[in-house]
Amino acid sequence: MGKNNVSNTSVSLEFGNTEDRGLIVPYVENKSGIEEEGTIIYDVSDYKVKYLKNNNTWVSLSEDDGTSATIGTVDLSIQGSDKTENTTSKVAIGSVDGANGILVLTDNNKAMVLPKVASPHLRINKPAAGMMVYDTNARQLAVYNGTSWSFWKP
């Protein structure tokens, strides 16, 4: 997205790095029906970006030390008052499979490369809740919960 070519053959989705923008994950009010491991959401019940790992365990990415983080915030009115999900809507990149999701990357040998932003906490003027980028200065994942950034380093 925003590029003519991906950087290498192991990439299925890559974002251009010409602007200070990030990827915003879906805002979810009820995650009870989500079962696909690897799903990433912004959980509006506690204002945290989370991913689903094995055994239906949700892991917060809005806490970089595993304890507590500043409570996030989000304006749900931008979604409208008639938030009826179209469960058949889907975009699949790679071969189409049975995974549920808005955007599904189906390749089992390729990855998504997040938007790259140097010091997103300084450069992104109005980050949206649920935004994710790769911080090229700190060389780590940066996640915005609506109030503060969390940074993850392997």
N, C-alpha and C positions, 0 to 999 in steps of 0.2 A: 504494500500500500504506500503510495507516494514514491515508488521506485520502479524503474523499468525491469530490473533483474534482481534476483535474490543473490546473497553473497556467496553461497555454495549449495551443492546439491543436497545437503542434509537439512535444508530449511524449507518448510512448507508455507510459512507466512512471516513476512518481515516488513517492518515499518521504516519509512524514510526518516532520516535524522536531520532534516533541514529546518525543522520548526521545534519549538519547545512545547510539545504536546505529549499527552500520554494516552494510554488505553484505559477506558472506563469499563469496569465489569458490570454485569446486570445487577440492579437493585432488586432484592428478593424479600418479600414480606413473609412468605411461608415456605420453608425449605423441606417440609415433611415428605414431599414426593420426589425429591432429587436423590438419585441413587448412583449416578455415573461417577466413578472415581476420577479424580483430576479436575472436577468441576470447580470453577472459581466464581465467587459471588460477593456482593456487598450485602451483608445481612442487616436489614434495617431494624431488627429487634434489639440489637446491641451495638449497631454502628461500627461494624468491623468487616474488613475484607477477609474472606475465609476460603479454604479449599477443602474438598472432600477427599479423604484418604480411605484406606481399607477399613472394613467393619463399620461403615457409615459414621466415621469420626470426623467432625469438622475441626480444622486447625486454623487458628487466627493468624493472619499475616499482619495484623494491625498492632502487634506487640513484638518489638524486636528483642526483648529480653525474656519472654515467656511469662512475665508477671502481668502487671497492669499497664494500661496505656491511657492517654487522655481520651475521654469519650468523644466520639466523632459526632457528626451531624449531617443531615441531608434534607433537602427540600423535596418531599415526595409529590408536591403539587405539580411539578413539571411533567409527571407521568399522566396527568389528567384524572378525572374523577371516575371514568369508566374503564378501569384497568382489567379488562378481560383478556386473558392470555390466549393466544392462538397456538395451541399445542402442536399443530402440524407445521408451523413456520420453522424453517431451518436453512442454514447455509452450510454446506459441507465442502471442505477443501481437501482434495484427495478422493479416494473412492468412497461412495456413499455407504454408510453402515447404519446399524440400528440405534446408535447412541442418541439420546435425547439432548437437545441443547439448541441455543440460538445460533451459535457458530461452533462447528465441530471440525477439528483438524483430525482427519482420520488416518493419516500415515503412521505406521508403526516404526518407521525408521527416520522420521524427520521431526523437527521441532519448530516452535514459534519463537521468533526473536522480538522481544519487546521494544517499544520506542526507546531510543537512546537520548538522554538529556544530561548534560553536565550540570551538576548541582541543582536538581529540580526544585528544591526548597527555596532557592534564590531566583531561579529563572522562570518558573511557571507562575504567572501573576494571579490567576484565579483557578487553582486546581479544583476539580470536582471530586466529591466523595467517591471512593472506589477506584481512583486513578492509580495505575501502575506504570512505572518506567524503570529502565536500567540507568542508574547514575554512573556516567562514564568517568567522572572524577574520582568518586569513592569506590568504583567497581563493585557495586552492590545493587540489589533490588530495592526500590523505593516504593512505598505504598502509602496513599493518603486516605485517611478515614473520615475526612470532612472537617477536621480540626487540626490534626498534626500528621507529620510524616513519620513512618517507621522505616528503618533501614535494615536489610537482611544481607549478611555476608556469609558465604559458605565456609 
